[in-house]
Amino acid sequence: MTVTIRHMLAEDIPRVGAVMVAAFNNLFRRHGYPEPFPSPAAGTSIAQGYARLEPNECFTALQEGQIVGSGFIHLRGDTAGIGPITVDPSAQAQGAGRALMQAVIEAGGGCPSLRLVQDAFNVVSFPLYSSLGFEVRGTISSLVGRNIRGDVSEDVEIREWQAEYIEHLAALDTRLTGIGREQDLRFFHAQPPHIAALVQGQLAGYLCFLRTEAGTFFGPAAATQPSVLRALILSAAEREQGKALRMRFPTRHATLLRELLAVGFRVETLQTYMVRGAWQTPDGAELLALFPEAL
Ligand SMILES: CC(C)(COP(=O)(O)OP(=O)(O)OC[C@H]1O[C@@H](n2cnc3c(N)ncnc32)[C@H](O)[C@@H]1OP(=O)(O)O)[C@@H](O)C(=O)NCCC(=O)NCCS
């Protein structure tokens, strides 16, 4: 059956959201994991959010005039994040996923580094992305926790960041991770809380909170050292006592991973970080974002 791809229209959003939720819930259920989306409204609000922020970077897949999937890319200077890419379970394995990926790759044509996060248990998306030139650049532990407490080093001062920090934090972030996302820091600034770390009076890191119906997601975050990221995470956990906490943690920070497991975080799933094009391992330590996806 022929698949056509077009820019997402406002009227597509309810169906796009429903397909997103159905695709992920079906995937996780089939692999014995809890469904990640508690309600269809979450999919709609993701599609709505991206349509508002990046209307030219949202795509819809149609078969016989019916919406069967969607794909999103988030262009940030020399890097871009891709996702979510979803196809309705009833329309999978018929070429829609590949067509969506080709559309987002084309939209990111001028961008030297395209990035995405893939669930390691998904043996459909992994070969699909590999065949399109994405290469594994790391393993992500999807960490969850609740009522986490741990001592924070006195050498690190944590405070809510002010508007005047944004430019400095964005510059620090680009130096550490290579990603230019001042626009995202401004987005998170508009919906507190968000925290910054200072070491000897100098900005040394930041962490954004994304409060969702599935809990509070920590990230994006970046810090000059794992110990600074640790202080940011534990301080954020202290502020979100009683809530489910989630984050995408790059597993290469092995010592910090051990420390987070020791204070009660658990690994829910493993994910693969895949990059098409330029890549340099970030300096310092970072958490990947869920919004915008995969950066
Ligand atoms: C991942 C997803 C978007 C793919 O969409 P799709 O329409 O099913 O995929 P397509 O039919 O376009 O392509 C799948 C490709 O993988 C290949 N494939 C599938 N299983 C494979 C395996 N185990 N080994 C090797 N190749 C495999 C297929 O042969 C096909 O390749 P082809 O294009 O060369 O024929 C879809 O399955 C989905 O929505 N899954 C749930 C949500 C999800 O995980 N999204 C990705 C988030 S990162």
The ligand as an SDF file (V2000), in Angstrom:
LIG
                    3D

 48 50  0  0  0  0  0  0  0  0999 V2000
    9.5550    1.5310   14.7320 C   0  0  0  0  0  0  0  0  0  0  0  0
    8.3870    1.8440   13.7960 C   0  0  0  0  0  0  0  0  0  0  0  0
    8.2230    3.3640   13.6950 C   0  0  0  0  0  0  0  0  0  0  0  0
    8.7530    1.2790   12.4110 C   0  0  0  0  0  0  0  0  0  0  0  0
    7.6770    1.5370   11.5250 O   0  0  0  0  0  0  0  0  0  0  0  0
    7.2040    0.4480   10.4570 P   0  0  0  0  0  0  0  0  0  0  0  0
    6.2430    1.1050    9.5420 O   0  0  0  0  0  0  0  0  0  0  0  0
    6.7520   -0.7770   11.1800 O   0  0  0  0  0  0  0  0  0  0  0  0
    8.5800    0.0990    9.7180 O   0  0  0  0  0  0  0  0  0  0  0  0
    8.8730   -0.1490    8.1730 P   0  0  0  0  0  0  0  0  0  0  0  0
    7.9450   -1.2070    7.6650 O   0  0  0  0  0  0  0  0  0  0  0  0
    8.8860    1.1100    7.3960 O   0  0  0  0  0  0  0  0  0  0  0  0
   10.3960   -0.6290    8.2150 O   0  0  0  0  0  0  0  0  0  0  0  0
   10.8540   -1.6210    9.0510 C   0  0  0  0  0  0  0  0  0  0  0  0
   12.1500   -2.1690    8.4420 C   0  0  0  0  0  0  0  0  0  0  0  0
   12.8170   -2.9590    9.4160 O   0  0  0  0  0  0  0  0  0  0  0  0
   13.0430   -4.2620    8.8870 C   0  0  0  0  0  0  0  0  0  0  0  0
   13.0060   -5.1780   10.0040 N   0  0  0  0  0  0  0  0  0  0  0  0
   11.9850   -5.4420   10.8370 C   0  0  0  0  0  0  0  0  0  0  0  0
   12.3700   -6.3250   11.7770 N   0  0  0  0  0  0  0  0  0  0  0  0
   13.6650   -6.6130   11.5220 C   0  0  0  0  0  0  0  0  0  0  0  0
   14.6400   -7.4420   12.1540 C   0  0  0  0  0  0  0  0  0  0  0  0
   14.3420   -8.1280   13.2730 N   0  0  0  0  0  0  0  0  0  0  0  0
   15.8740   -7.4850   11.6250 N   0  0  0  0  0  0  0  0  0  0  0  0
   16.1970   -6.7790   10.5090 C   0  0  0  0  0  0  0  0  0  0  0  0
   15.3220   -5.9610    9.8790 N   0  0  0  0  0  0  0  0  0  0  0  0
   14.0750   -5.8970   10.3890 C   0  0  0  0  0  0  0  0  0  0  0  0
   11.9330   -4.4610    7.9050 C   0  0  0  0  0  0  0  0  0  0  0  0
   12.2580   -5.4740    6.9800 O   0  0  0  0  0  0  0  0  0  0  0  0
   11.8780   -3.0740    7.2590 C   0  0  0  0  0  0  0  0  0  0  0  0
   12.9590   -2.9200    6.3780 O   0  0  0  0  0  0  0  0  0  0  0  0
   12.7570   -2.5400    4.8210 P   0  0  0  0  0  0  0  0  0  0  0  0
   12.2600   -1.1220    4.8190 O   0  0  0  0  0  0  0  0  0  0  0  0
   14.1120   -2.6620    4.2370 O   0  0  0  0  0  0  0  0  0  0  0  0
   11.7480   -3.4950    4.2890 O   0  0  0  0  0  0  0  0  0  0  0  0
    7.0710    1.1830   14.2770 C   0  0  0  0  0  0  0  0  0  0  0  0
    7.2770   -0.1960   14.3450 O   0  0  0  0  0  0  0  0  0  0  0  0
    6.5680    1.7020   15.5940 C   0  0  0  0  0  0  0  0  0  0  0  0
    5.8050    2.6620   15.6460 O   0  0  0  0  0  0  0  0  0  0  0  0
    6.9470    1.0370   16.7250 N   0  0  0  0  0  0  0  0  0  0  0  0
    6.4980    1.4130   18.0470 C   0  0  0  0  0  0  0  0  0  0  0  0
    7.0130    2.7880   18.4790 C   0  0  0  0  0  0  0  0  0  0  0  0
    8.5050    2.8870   18.3470 C   0  0  0  0  0  0  0  0  0  0  0  0
    9.2540    2.0910   18.8600 O   0  0  0  0  0  0  0  0  0  0  0  0
    8.9620    3.9320   17.6510 N   0  0  0  0  0  0  0  0  0  0  0  0
   10.3580    4.2000   17.4920 C   0  0  0  0  0  0  0  0  0  0  0  0
   10.8100    5.0760   18.6060 C   0  0  0  0  0  0  0  0  0  0  0  0
   12.5450    5.2600   18.5970 S   0  0  0  0  0  0  0  0  0  0  0  0
  1  2  1  0
  2  3  1  0
  2  4  1  0
  2 36  1  0
  4  5  1  0
  5  6  1  0
  6  7  2  0
  6  8  1  0
  6  9  1  0
  9 10  1  0
 10 11  2  0
 10 12  1  0
 10 13  1  0
 13 14  1  0
 14 15  1  0
 15 16  1  0
 15 30  1  0
 16 17  1  0
 17 18  1  0
 17 28  1  0
 18 19  1  0
 18 27  1  0
 19 20  2  0
 20 21  1  0
 21 22  1  0
 21 27  2  0
 22 23  1  0
 22 24  2  0
 24 25  1  0
 25 26  2  0
 26 27  1  0
 28 29  1  0
 28 30  1  0
 30 31  1  0
 31 32  1  0
 32 33  2  0
 32 34  1  0
 32 35  1  0
 36 37  1  0
 36 38  1  0
 38 39  2  0
 38 40  1  0
 40 41  1  0
 41 42  1  0
 42 43  1  0
 43 44  2  0
 43 45  1  0
 45 46  1  0
 46 47  1  0
 47 48  1  0
M  END
$$$$
